[in-house]
Amino acid sequence: MAVQYKKLTEYELDIFIEMRICQLREEGAKEQIDLRHSLKDYYHRHMEDGTFVSWLAADGDKIVGTSGISFVEKPPYFGCPNGKIALLSSMFTDKAYRR
């Protein structure tokens, strides 16, 4: 089956969070606390107000890749006079789907 792409919704949020935790583990983060509640709160709030968007790669019903972008505002500077920037995050692919 071909991989399809879709926008993250509340329905996939728990799976997305588990994949985010896998990403952090692979990057060498030390788990000192359970981040699930904090991540769910963050994504819920920022998806609702449009300041976080994610696209998922799915093979059938299985999510195999994630991405995320957060829209933030910093103090304006010469290179960005309105201060609005986007931060790429949550880039993760299931090991079985990496090349």
N, C-alpha and C positions, 0 to 999 in steps of 0.2 A: 504494500500500500504506500502511496506517496505521502510525504509529510505535508500537512496543511498548516496554515498560519491563522491565528485568531487572536483577538484582543482579550486580555485577562478580564474576567468578571468575578464577582463574589463567589460564584459557583466553584471556580478553580483555586480560590485563594489558599486553602489549606495545603493543597499539593504544591502550589507556588512557594509557600513558606518552607515546606520540607526541602524543596530543591535549593532555596536560598541558604538554608542551614548546611546542606551538603556542599554547596559552593564555599561557604566560609570555612568548613572543615578542610576541604581540599587546599585552600589557600593558607592553611596552617594556624587558623585562629584557635585559641584555647577557650574551651567552653567552661566559663565560670558561672554562667546563669542560663536559664532556659529563656531564649529570646522569643519563643512562639507568640506569647501574649503581646509583647511590645511590637513585634513585626505585624501582627494582625491589626492592632490598633493603628499603627502608622499607615499601612496600606489601605485600610478601610477609609480613614479620614482623607488621605490624599487622592485616592481614586475618586472619592465623592466630590471633592472640590476641583478636580481636574489637574492637580499639580503632580500627579504620578500616573503614568501610562505604561502598560506592559503589553508586549506581543509574545505569544506562545507558539512554539512549534509542536504539533501533535501528530502522532502516528496512530490513526484511529482515535480511540479514547485515551491513549496514553500521552501525557505531556512529556516531551523529550528535550525541550529547550526553552529557555526563558530569556527575557530581556527586560530592561526597565529604563525609564527616563523620568527624572524629577525636574520640574520647572521651578527655579528659585530666582529670587531677586537679591542682588548685592548692591552696595552703594555704587552709583554710576562711576565709570572711569573712562578715560579717553578712548580706549578700544571698544567700549560698550556703554555708550552714553545713557541708555535706559536702565542699565544694570541687570537686565533679564538674561539669565543663562539657563542652559539645560545640562544636567549631569547624567551621564550614562552609568547604569549599574545593573546588577543582577544578571549579568551575561553568563549563562550556564547551559551546558549541553550534557545530557545523559552519556555516560562513558560508552555505551553500546552504539551511540550515534555519532561519535567523534571520528574524524578522519585525519 
